[in-house]
């Protein structure tokens, strides 16, 4: 990781000297963002729409997968992290008690081999790579409550406790393993699953000669898993992924090898230190070890947040989360998570992303080039969440210039400038009666939270973004129709009323944009003179509407247009 580049991003954003008009992610802003998070944690519970898997009111644990430290972060890690952050922030602003977990997966044969190839001890190798993921989360303004590492002492103790529990329950036994194994995937494959001699993911596989191994009685849980899926049809999303899992389980489950003796870098098996645990039983347990497991007493974090409300994963690791993880939990008599959501993969300019093609997308470089909130906005709006997506600089520039600079940024700048110049540098002091057109757009703004919450509650992040973009477009049509710059010449009271309506619409839009583009949304709220402690969703009520006669600052552009290379049409 180029640490000096990260410092550079934070430094030149703070000085306002960015070429592309980045939204500042300065230490000062992060402190303010944390303050706002603290305020929303104690705000009234507005909640989110209840679903079959979430009551919409209670504590909410959301998790990214823990990221494997075999290389530095790429766009896929940024995508998952940002999606979880958007949902976590939305839930906090709804007044819910949120625990947002991320971290790194640091054990296994692949890590041991990679460290050896670099001439490093495994722990040193993990320390270096884990730091790059922390840096990525910081740069992208990800608000995770905890960052867990599987090399943490408490985590290893929790995993060993889980193992002992599974042994005591009679679901782990000692046998011998022989078969195909992918080091890259850290996964065992049946002969029937191989495609042209490789794993279904395209990874190389190797034949593991017969060696002693502990096995988990996965075959005993085939019917129980199918019953779980049947009773909870929304347990796995999207539906296409659920169908894949059903097909896999109905094809028959074999007992799972859960230990190895051919490498050393992993959590030792209790009572038999010659074995290290299979990386997935170690990795998956992070979701409960982060909550203090095995402490499950009343009032503990485990008691408050488990079962997790939502695990968000890439589609390539769905099997481990939808089959192995609930089986481990059921075997240990622990509740299973409420929902798994598997998103798609990214390509670049229509091609698969790979080192060999030299087209790996570094999220830090995206931020350096386009800005923090611009990167977050593009990742969450470009494709339907759950589907595969394609990245191109052309698409990034067009979307950010169109939706952010031209539509939202220009609207904000026009409104604040008109108010500042024509209302004595303050919000309108006197407002006339609202017309039918005024009432219509205000009604749309007042129901925006409900529409956005419905989308977020189902992880339809792209629809949430679409609702905000549509609301901004509605406001732009309103201002163009009302022409307050013309009303200035004929009807000052009507001009003031129109500008007040626009400020109130912008207040709703900016408050609801906070989960997606937190720094930029708060800059808009600053220009509207909305108090710091009136920015949660409970403050969308009319009681907290734009106050009349309050001084406002001079307009400052929030989203300057990104310079368009000659190869990109504006």
Phi, psi and omega in degrees: 000135178276088187296324180297331178291322179296314177300322179298318178303311184292324184287308184286339172292322180295329181273350178077020184258021184289140178294318187263008180069044181300151172276129189295132171241060184273161176305323180295318179294319181300323178296319179294319179298318178297321178300314179298321177299317180298319180295319182289333179298330183258004181283169179300145180279104173282321178078180178230162182303134177293143176232181179293343184241001183206131182282351177080001185230323190282181176305149189225111173261126176235141185225143161275164166293155172280134191275136184283132189267046177268350178197174181286164183297150175231185186299329179297319178294318179296322181297309180298315182297317181293319178301313179296323180294318178301314181293316180299314179296320179298317180293319178298314180294341175276001177090008183272151178278110188248139169237113185249118187245137170217176180166196182229143179261117196237008181249170174119167183296322182296319178293316180301316181292317180297320179295317179298319180296334178264002180072029182243154169290146182306319182294319178296317178301314180294320179301317181294312183289321180299323180298327180292329178286323174300317179299318179300315180298321179295312183296323181277004179060045179274131190259036181301143181278336180211146174241113184257147174236138181287353173270358175297139182301315182297323179296314182298322177295320180294320179296318179294325176295317178299316179302312181299321178299317180295323176295314181298330180278356178079023183253002175235134179218160180269129177215215178218142183245143173210127181164191183274137182219137176256117178293318182299316182275347188051051187214144174268143180229143173283158178304321183291342181274344183290143178238113183054041177078009180234169176294159178303335179279353184094358181284151175292148176238155177229151179276122177268116178292160187304122178217152178301141181204144171277145181238144171262136184284064182298327182299334179289346187251009180301308181293321180295321178293317179296324176295321178299312180295323181291317182285338183229076185298341179263010181298322180241131178222154354292177183301324181298324179288322177300317180296323178297316181294316178302316180297318180296313183291320179294339177286354179102134180251137175255154178302146190255127174292126185236017174209159178222154176242355187274356173214168189247341190276094179180181178281126181291142177288129178302139177072359177205080186291355176287343181254143168247151185289145171306134192303329185284328176292328175290308186294314185296331182292349180300331184295335177254330178296328178295340179263011176091004176308136017269011176286107182242021183293159178303130180092351179286165176299322177299315181296324183283316192253344182262139008285148181302142178286324187203123167259124175253126184221163170282154185296340182286342180244021181295320183305315182297323183276329185265343181243297185295312186298308178297329177294315177302315183293315178298322179295328181268007183059041177246150180295147177272158178298162184278331188201139173240132177235121181253117180267172184273188181255163176254143168245170178234121181052038177083359182248150175299140180276127179201157178298320184298328179275349179067028183241024177296135183261116180271117182297331177295320178293325176299317180295318178301323186276320189243334183115159184293302185291329176298318178294314179301315183298313182298313183300324184271347186247345188288323182225158175297129183295122185118335180265166173286154180224159179241131178260137169213149178297324179302311181295320180299312182295315181298314183293315181293318178293321182288297187285325184266301184290306186288320187267294183288309183298316181293320177300311180300314183295319179297313184294309182297320179296315179297318179294314183300317185280330190247355182234034176059042176058033181212163174299151182309130183279328181232133182233134180277185178293145180280138174277176177299323178294321178296312182298324182294314182286328176293321178297321179296318179293322183288341177258005181296321180299318180298317180293318180294317182295323178299318179292313183294324181298338179251013182061027176269068188298322179298326178287323174302312178298319180300323178297319180292316179299318179296321179296319178296318178298321177297320179292323178295321176295321180297313182294323178292327179285317184282332179047065181301334177293334174276323179298334177305329184273339188239330187205090184296324180294319178293321177302313181298321180295315179299316180294323177296316178301316180296321178296320180292321176297316178297326177299314178298314182299312184293320178299319182280344176277349184303319179299328186271310181233071190301317182293313182294317180299320179288331174295320177295316179298325176299317182290336175276357182060036174279124182303148180303327184267017177231044185238009176273173183291337177292343180268010175280353178296156182299336178304329184255021180301165180309126181281143185275140176075020179266133182297145179232156178281166175293144183299139174231133181302133179266325182231076174303145180298142176283135178302132184261117175300157183300336182280352182245129176278135181295000000 
